[in-house]
Every structure is written in structure tokens, then in C-alpha cells.
Amino acid sequence: MQKTFSPSSLNCFENCPRQYYYRYVEKVPVESEGIEAFVGKRVHEVLERLYEFVDQGMVPSLPRVIYRFHMFWEEHFDADRLRIVRQENGFEDYRADGVRSIENFYRRHYPFDQDETLGLERKIQFRLDADGQYPIRGIIDRLVRARDGALEIHDFKTGRRIPRQEALDSDRQLGLYELAIREEFDEPGEIRLVWHYVLRNQTRVSCRNDEQREALRHKTVRAIDSIRNEVAWQPSKSGLCDWCEYKGRCPAFQDEALPQETRGSELPPPETGGPLRPETRVNEPLPLAAPPAPEPASGGDPQLGLFASAGRGGHDAGS
């Protein structure tokens, strides 16, 4: 059983107690990874690296940023361990969507001087109660001080699905991060929660009042109590099961012969989703991505050359 909970582990239990049991109680090793999660990690790595350079007064060119994405992809890619549920899509379709996501974000925010970065991949840990019985942890993609002085919590999303505003206004992940940042910064003013849906080239913003924040606190306490009191760990079948790394051992699917890697589904996985089909792609057409050409010229700046050439990767969502 977990001692400290995260938004992703709480969501896991609510989606399927059996999946939670395998992942956080038995801690069953997983030998494969969904392609959606793989793409999300690579995009996060590139955007984190981009802002690290921006903070040093250097703005790498878009070709250089795309080149670094391809390098991260090649460093981590292993076709034998990546799962694709939507069999009509191939690895290059997902790679192309990663490229498009980065292009969208770069063009939308260039020259990246709209705000001040206070933290990248910033770990948070706090307690929901005065007695310390309900600890929470997580990782903020980017913590920002906006031009008007307000704090903003930014989250990068690589999926195609954009929730409705009322769903975002009750989102648990960034809501809990707000509680942590308010406590750490002793911030009484407005904190904005910002989601970047980079594949769709859309941004959404939400602000909470005191009543909403306290409601989230109490709701999360009840969710943790539910996990601690659980004994049955029954599976909950849904359209998300095709993306579950434990489907092959789940009792809800014992009578099915096909391995999970060969199954399809009409529903997107949580927070991710497959590549956009041609008729739904945004902006101008983008050809399928291929392994990168020689590294783009640095324009005489050896520091910018490091953006593409220095190796660093391994984004961890911190669940």
C-alpha cells in the first residue's frame, strides 16, 4: 500500500481497483509501455530542455528543437517493448504527432518571454491535514510567474482529447498542485491552472475559489480512505482496459485468447489518445517524421549547439 499518494494513483484506483492493486500493492513489474505515454515523455523532455535554455538567455531554433525530439526518440525507442492499441496507426504516425505538438507549442509561444519560469519538473509534497495522515506528492511540469505577478501552474498534454471547461474546473491533479504551491509560497492571491494541449494547439485556464479548494481537499481525503479500506480489489471493465499493462493477468479477461497488444478500441486512453487521423489534423499538413538529418547549424553559438547534441532524457511522470 502506498504511504504517499499522487493524482495519478488516485485516478488509477477510481478507474479500476484491480489495476491499482497490481501497480501499487503487488508492484507487478511491467515490461512494456504504451506508445501514447512514450510520446508524451519525449515531448515533455524537449519542452523542459527548451525552457532550460531560454532561462539562460538562449532560444534554440525550431529545427534544432525538432532535431532534439528525434534524438530523444531514437535514444529510448524499442519496438519490442512499446504497445500500440490502435493497429491502424504505426510508430511513425505517433512520431509525427510528437513533432506537430512541439511545432505548435514553439510557434505559439516564441520567443518565450511572456513569463518567468520558477521551476521545471518541480517535485511537490505536502499533507492535506494538520495531523499528516494524508500525504500527497506530484511533479509540476512548469511553475510560472506571470507578468501580472500571479503564479501559474502549467501542464503539458499530448493527447487529442480536450476536456470540457467544467471538468477542468474540478480537475484534481492541478488542483492539488495549487494547494501545495499556496502552502509553500504562502500565496493568498490568484493562482492560475494552465493546460497546454499541444497536439490540438489549444490552451485552457482555470482558477479556484476557497470553497472549491476545500471541497477538493475533503474529496481527496475520502478517496484516500477508500483505498486504505479496500479489500476486494475488483476489476472494473471499460474502454480503457485495452491500454492496461496488466490486462493479460486480469481475472476479467481470463477467458479471452488474444493478447492485449492485438486489441483495438474506440475510446482514447486517459489523458493521451492516439494520433490525429488526416481528416482531423490541425494546421498545415505535416509529412511523416523520419530519423533526423545532420544536426542543424548552431549559427556560430556553441551553447545553442549543446541543445541538440548533449544527451539527457528519461522524463518521469512521478506517479
Sequence and secondary structure as in RCSB ss.txt:
>XXXX:A:sequence
MQKTFSPSSLNCFENCPRQYYYRYVEKVPVESEGIEAFVGKRVHEVLERLYEFVDQGMVPSLPRVIYRFHMFWEE
HFDADRLRIVRQENGFEDYRADGVRSIENFYRRHYPFDQDETLGLERKIQFRLDADGQYPIRGIIDRLVRARDGA
LEIHDFKTGRRIPRQEALDSDRQLGLYELAIREEFDEPGEIRLVWHYVLRNQTRVSCRNDEQREALRHKTVRAID
SIRNEVAWQPSKSGLCDWCEYKGRCPAFQDEALPQETRGSELPPPETGGPLRPETRVNEPLPLAAPPAPEPASGG
DPQLGLFASAGRGGHDAGS
>XXXX:A:secstr
  SSB HHHHHHHHH HHHHIIIIIS      EEHHHHHHHHHHHHHHHHHHHHHTT    HHHHHHHHHHHHHH
H  TTTEE S TTS HHHHHHHHHHHHHHHHHHHTT  SEEEEEEEEEEEEESSTTS SEEEEEEEEEEEETTS 
EEEEEEE SS    HHHHTT HHHHHHHHHHHHHHT  S EEEEEEETTTTEEEEE   HHHHHHHHHHHHHHHH
HHHH  S      GGGGG TTGGG GGGTT  S GGG   SS  TT      GGG  SS      S  S    TT
 HHHHHHHHS         
